[in-house]
Amino acid sequence: METPLQSKHALRAHILPFMAWIVIMSVPLGDPAVRYAVQALVCGALLVWLKPWGFYPRIKIRQLPLALAVGAGVCVLWVLPESPWMFNFTYAHDLYLKFGVRPLGVITGSEATSPYAPEQCGWGLALMKLAGSALVIATAEEFFWRGFLYRWLIARDFLRVDPARVHQGFFILTALLFGMEHDRWLAGTAAGLAYGWLYTRTGDLWSAVFAHVVTNFLLGLYVLATASYFFW
């Protein structure tokens, strides 16, 4: 039987790392690359300290191939609507940018001026951006959105909610809120649906974490390889 103290720790462990990320993101620290590094370090430290994974079984290795496929698929879904290939479909491309991307996410100038470009911030901070995106925030988001919020909406004693239990309304709401967290809200919502489906199908939150890590890592490699810094 879980004690009130353990219940409070579970809430802190699932919520605080993500909340710290959001708070630091809103603080004007000057150089965005430096701020991102601070976000990654603080959020990563909170994850290590609070250990939200302590409330879950170990990762199910047999689920990793499916998680890898979902993670790679979400990356393709994220990039494809704004890839050079889509310039062949001008109407669809413009429609996506108009309705699927919030104004701040639309390309407004040269990607080379991005504060995350290695020539602007140095490779150390650029790689910190990659690591923070792939390892830190991907993990914090999954423990918050899928591990906590989705199940908390179903029952306040969220750790006792069966991961395989699907509540369609809360499932969609969680994915939509996750999507709205991102500039590319439409792709973000689709990603939330994909990670949520993976979680409920496998009953393994680590599968969703791994898929999210794969998505962000592949996206980061694509950004660095093609100078598509508008995704960052």
C-alpha positions in Angstrom: 0.0 0.0 0.0 1.4 3.4 -1.0 1.9 5.9 1.8 1.0 9.6 1.5 4.7 10.4 1.5 5.4 8.0 -1.3 2.4 9.5 -3.2 3.8 13.0 -2.8 7.2 11.9 -4.0 5.7 10.3 -7.1 4.0 13.5 -7.9 7.2 15.5 -7.5 9.2 13.0 -9.5 6.8 13.1 -12.5 6.1 16.9 -12.4 9.1 18.9 -11.2 11.6 18.1 -14.0 9.2 19.1 -16.7 8.0 22.2 -14.8 11.6 23.3 -14.2 12.2 23.1 -17.9 9.1 25.3 -18.7 10.0 27.9 -16.0 13.7 28.2 -17.1 12.5 28.5 -20.8 10.5 31.6 -19.8 13.4 33.3 -18.0 15.5 35.8 -20.1 19.0 34.5 -19.8 20.4 36.3 -22.8 22.0 33.7 -25.2 19.3 31.1 -26.0 22.0 28.4 -26.4 23.3 29.0 -22.9 19.7 29.0 -21.5 19.0 25.7 -23.2 22.2 24.3 -21.6 21.0 25.5 -18.2 17.6 23.9 -18.9 19.2 20.6 -19.8 21.5 20.6 -16.8 18.8 21.5 -14.2 16.1 19.3 -15.6 18.6 16.4 -16.0 19.8 16.9 -12.4 16.2 16.8 -11.1 15.5 13.6 -13.1 18.5 11.9 -11.6 17.6 13.2 -8.1 13.9 12.3 -8.1 14.2 9.1 -10.2 10.6 8.9 -11.6 11.6 5.6 -13.3 11.7 4.1 -9.8 7.9 3.7 -10.0 8.1 1.5 -13.1 9.3 -1.9 -14.0 12.5 -2.2 -16.0 12.4 -1.6 -19.7 11.0 -4.5 -21.8 13.7 -5.2 -24.4 11.2 -7.0 -26.7 9.3 -3.7 -27.1 12.4 -1.7 -28.4 12.0 -2.6 -32.1 8.5 -1.2 -32.1 9.5 1.8 -30.1 12.4 2.4 -32.6 10.0 2.2 -35.5 7.5 4.6 -33.9 10.3 7.1 -32.9 11.7 7.1 -36.4 8.3 7.4 -37.9 7.5 10.5 -35.8 10.7 12.1 -36.9 9.8 11.6 -40.5 6.3 13.0 -39.8 7.8 16.0 -38.1 10.3 16.8 -40.9 8.4 15.8 -44.1 5.8 18.7 -44.3 8.7 21.2 -44.3 11.3 19.3 -46.3 12.5 20.5 -49.7 10.5 17.7 -51.3 7.3 19.4 -50.1 8.1 22.5 -52.2 6.7 20.4 -55.1 3.4 20.7 -53.4 3.3 24.4 -52.7 -0.4 24.6 -51.7 -0.1 21.8 -49.1 3.2 23.2 -47.8 1.7 26.7 -47.3 -1.4 25.2 -45.8 0.6 23.3 -43.2 2.7 26.4 -42.3 -0.5 28.5 -42.0 -2.5 26.1 -39.8 -0.1 23.5 -38.4 2.7 25.8 -37.2 2.3 28.6 -34.7 3.8 31.9 -36.2 7.0 31.7 -34.1 7.8 28.4 -35.6 7.7 29.5 -39.2 11.0 30.2 -40.9 11.6 34.0 -40.9 15.2 34.3 -42.1 18.5 32.6 -42.7 18.9 29.4 -40.7 22.6 30.2 -40.3 21.7 33.0 -37.9 20.2 30.4 -35.5 21.7 30.7 -32.0 22.1 26.9 -32.0 24.2 26.8 -35.1 27.7 25.5 -34.2 29.2 28.5 -36.0 27.2 30.8 -33.7 27.4 29.1 -30.3 30.2 26.6 -30.8 30.0 22.8 -31.0 29.9 22.4 -27.3 26.6 24.2 -26.9 25.2 22.8 -30.2 25.8 19.2 -28.9 24.3 20.2 -25.5 21.2 21.2 -27.5 21.2 17.8 -29.1 21.7 15.9 -25.8 19.2 18.0 -23.9 16.6 17.5 -26.6 17.2 13.8 -27.1 17.9 12.6 -23.5 16.6 15.1 -21.0 13.4 16.7 -22.2 12.2 13.6 -24.1 12.5 11.7 -20.8 10.9 14.4 -18.7 8.0 14.9 -21.1 7.1 11.2 -21.2 7.1 10.9 -17.4 4.9 14.0 -17.2 2.5 13.6 -20.1 2.1 9.9 -20.4 3.3 8.6 -17.0 1.5 11.3 -15.0 -1.1 13.5 -16.7 -2.9 11.0 -18.8 -3.3 8.5 -15.9 -4.0 11.3 -13.4 -6.9 12.5 -15.5 -8.3 9.0 -15.3 -7.8 8.6 -11.5 -6.0 10.8 -9.0 -4.1 7.7 -7.7 -2.4 7.7 -11.1 0.2 5.0 -10.4 -2.6 2.5 -9.9 -4.1 3.1 -13.3 -3.4 0.3 -15.7 -1.3 1.6 -18.6 -3.2 -0.5 -21.0 -6.5 1.2 -20.0 -7.6 3.5 -22.8 -9.8 6.5 -22.0 -10.4 8.0 -25.5 -11.3 11.5 -24.3 -8.3 11.9 -22.0 -6.0 10.1 -24.5 -6.8 12.7 -27.2 -6.7 15.6 -24.7 -3.3 14.6 -23.5 -2.0 14.3 -27.0 -3.5 17.7 -27.9 -2.0 19.4 -24.9 1.4 17.8 -25.7 1.1 19.1 -29.3 0.2 22.7 -28.1 3.5 22.7 -26.1 5.3 22.8 -29.5 5.4 25.4 -32.2 4.6 22.6 -34.7 1.4 21.8 -32.8 -0.1 19.6 -35.5 2.9 17.3 -35.8 3.2 17.5 -32.0 -0.3 16.2 -31.5 0.3 13.4 -33.9 3.5 12.6 -32.0 1.5 12.6 -28.8 -1.0 10.2 -30.2 1.9 7.9 -31.4 3.7 7.9 -28.1 0.4 7.4 -26.2 -0.6 4.5 -28.5 2.8 2.9 -27.9 2.4 3.3 -24.1 -1.1 1.8 -23.9 -0.3 -1.0 -26.4 2.9 -2.1 -24.6 2.0 -1.1 -21.1 5.6 0.0 -20.8 6.4 3.7 -20.3 10.0 3.1 -21.2 8.9 2.2 -24.7 7.4 5.7 -25.1 10.5 7.3 -23.6 12.8 5.3 -26.0 10.6 6.3 -29.0 10.7 10.0 -28.0 14.5 9.8 -27.5 14.9 8.3 -31.0 12.7 11.0 -32.5 14.5 13.9 -30.9 18.0 12.4 -31.6 17.2 11.7 -35.3 15.7 15.2 -35.6 18.8 16.7 -34.1 21.1 14.9 -36.5 18.9 16.1 -39.4 19.1 19.7 -38.1 22.9 19.6 -37.8 23.3 17.8 -41.2 21.0 20.1 -43.2 21.3 23.3 -41.2 17.5 23.2 -40.7 17.7 25.1 -37.4 14.1 26.2 -37.6 13.2 22.8 -36.1 15.3 23.8 -33.0 
